Amino acid sequence: MQAAEEVLFDLEAAAYLLRYPEGEWWDVAPNILRLVADGDVPTIRQALQTHLQEAFAAMAADGVEAAQEEYTRLFISDLPYAPCRPVEAFYLEEAGAGQSTSEVAGTYEKHGVTAQELPPDHVVSELAFLGHLLLRGDLQAMTDAAAFGERHLLEWLPKWVAGVAQHARQPFYAKAAAYALAAVKAAQDA
C-alpha cells in the first residue's frame, strides 16, 4: 500500500501531465517526470517512469505544435468527434455533459470545491478533486475519496485509458493516461 502523500503526488502529477501542453507546461512536465522517476514507492513509479520519460522525450522532439495537435485530436476535436474525450459524461452517457457532470459538480460543491477552467467531470478536475480529499486526510474525506473514485473515476477511466492507447499516434498521452489510472487505483487503497 502506498502512503497517502505518494498517492497524492501521483494524482496531482497525472492531472498536470494531462493538461493542454502550452506555456509553462513544457518547463514543469520534465520536473514532474524527474520526481516520478525519483520516487521511493515502486508500485506506480517503477512501472511507468521509463515509459513516461521516453514518451515525453519523443513528444518534445516532435515539437510543441505537434504535441498540441495530438492533444487536440485525441481530447478536444477530431472529425467527426474527438475519439477520447476526457470527460465522464462521454463514457457514461455518450454526451458532452449530462447527469454525471451535474452529480460531480454537486459533490464538489458539497466539499467547497469548484472546477475552475475545465468541466467538473474532466479527468484533470476529477483527479484534482480526489487529491483534494486525500489532502484533507480526515476519516470522512478518506471515505468520500474512496466513494468518489469508485462511483466516478473507476467507472469511466479504464475505458478512456483503453481509448487513448488505441488512438494515440505517439505514446506520451497513452502512458500519462495509464499513470492516472494507476494513481486512482492506488488512491482506493490509501
TARA-V265000 format. One record per residue. N is the residue number from 0. SS is DSSP state (alpha for helix, beta for strand, coil for the rest). Layout:
<<N:SS> <N:SS>>
This chain:
<<0:coil> <1:coil> <2:coil> <3:alpha> <4:alpha> <5:alpha> <6:alpha> <7:alpha> <8:alpha> <9:alpha> <10:alpha> <11:alpha> <12:alpha> <13:alpha> <14:alpha> <15:alpha> <16:alpha> <17:coil> <18:coil> <19:coil> <20:coil> <21:coil> <22:coil> <23:coil> <24:alpha> <25:alpha> <26:alpha> <27:alpha> <28:alpha> <29:alpha> <30:alpha> <31:alpha> <32:alpha> <33:alpha> <34:alpha> <35:alpha> <36:alpha> <37:coil> <38:coil> <39:coil> <40:coil> <41:alpha> <42:alpha> <43:alpha> <44:alpha> <45:alpha> <46:alpha> <47:alpha> <48:alpha> <49:alpha> <50:alpha> <51:alpha> <52:alpha> <53:alpha> <54:alpha> <55:alpha> <56:alpha> <57:alpha> <58:alpha> <59:alpha> <60:alpha> <61:alpha> <62:coil> <63:alpha> <64:alpha> <65:alpha> <66:alpha> <67:alpha> <68:alpha> <69:alpha> <70:alpha> <71:alpha> <72:alpha> <73:alpha> <74:alpha> <75:alpha> <76:coil> <77:coil> <78:coil> <79:coil> <80:coil> <81:coil> <82:coil> <83:coil> <84:coil> <85:coil> <86:beta> <87:alpha> <88:alpha> <89:alpha> <90:alpha> <91:alpha> <92:coil> <93:coil> <94:coil> <95:coil> <96:coil> <97:coil> <98:alpha> <99:alpha> <100:alpha> <101:alpha> <102:alpha> <103:alpha> <104:alpha> <105:alpha> <106:alpha> <107:alpha> <108:alpha> <109:alpha> <110:coil> <111:coil> <112:coil> <113:coil> <114:coil> <115:coil> <116:coil> <117:coil> <118:coil> <119:coil> <120:coil> <121:beta> <122:alpha> <123:alpha> <124:alpha> <125:alpha> <126:alpha> <127:alpha> <128:alpha> <129:alpha> <130:alpha> <131:alpha> <132:alpha> <133:alpha> <134:alpha> <135:alpha> <136:coil> <137:coil> <138:alpha> <139:alpha> <140:alpha> <141:alpha> <142:alpha> <143:alpha> <144:alpha> <145:alpha> <146:alpha> <147:alpha> <148:alpha> <149:alpha> <150:alpha> <151:alpha> <152:alpha> <153:alpha> <154:alpha> <155:alpha> <156:alpha> <157:alpha> <158:alpha> <159:alpha> <160:alpha> <161:alpha> <162:alpha> <163:alpha> <164:alpha> <165:alpha> <166:alpha> <167:coil> <168:coil> <169:coil> <170:coil> <171:alpha> <172:alpha> <173:alpha> <174:alpha> <175:alpha> <176:alpha> <177:alpha> <178:alpha> <179:alpha> <180:alpha> <181:alpha> <182:alpha> <183:alpha> <184:alpha> <185:alpha> <186:alpha> <187:alpha> <188:alpha> <189:coil>>
